[in-house]
Amino acid sequence: MSGWFERYQQGFHQEVYDELLAMQELVFEKPVYQEALLVARAMMSRVRSNIALLIPRLKILNYELVDGDWTSYWEHEEVGSVNLIGTFPKTVARKELSYELDPLLILPMDCLLEQYSFATPKEWEEAHNEDGTFNLDLAVDADLKYNISGSGGYFIQTPCHAFDTTFDLLGYYHHAPSPTFINYLRTCFRWGGFFGLSAQNRPTLTSDELAFLTKDILEF
């Protein structure tokens, strides 16, 4: 079924995503690619709107963004990067450094490009997987976000020959396999910007706080 971008604008977000994902590498054939690109940009535009909703709400809850909100990286891209690493006020029920929150973080483009900087061809070759793909770290793991020794970076494998790809979370969440990148973002927004809350039996946020953060969050 064609007309993906028009249908996406009409609200068929999940259906369009599923269809484009199922096409695998065929998504790069014309004219499918042109529509898929429009859908991807529309998705990221809605992601950007969600981030813009979350940041002031987190501040109302006295959440301190330890590195700022990185809005300067939005100038030339739909999103570019986002950094929600921070702390809630310390209470008896809530630690000051809540690394278990695993807040949304996507590194800026210049940090991503640095991962392709190798001094020698041998280093370039050794950095690749056996199948020729390269692990591109889009974020550091839940522990490293709070300067606690962790396992490394959450990554995708490039090149990606599909509309979306697995976002490898290094086995941090044993209740389910690593999600696709889009589904990772969806889960983050469903939990107020904190992927780690999806795995908690006793969430750090109260139901009222979560409702406040997620009110009017856009589906994508």
Secondary structure, 3 states (H helix, E strand, C coil): CCCHHHHHHCCCHHHHHHHHHHCHHHHHCCCHHHHHHHHHHHHHHHHHHHHHHHHHHHHHCCCEECCCCCHHHHCCCCCCCEECCEECCCCCCCCCCCHHHCECEECCHHHHHHCCCCCCHHHHHHCECCCCCEEEEEEECCCHHHCCCCCCEEEEEECCCCCCCECECCCCCCCCCCCEHHHHHHHHHHCCCEHHHHHCCCCCCCHHHHHHHHCCCCCC
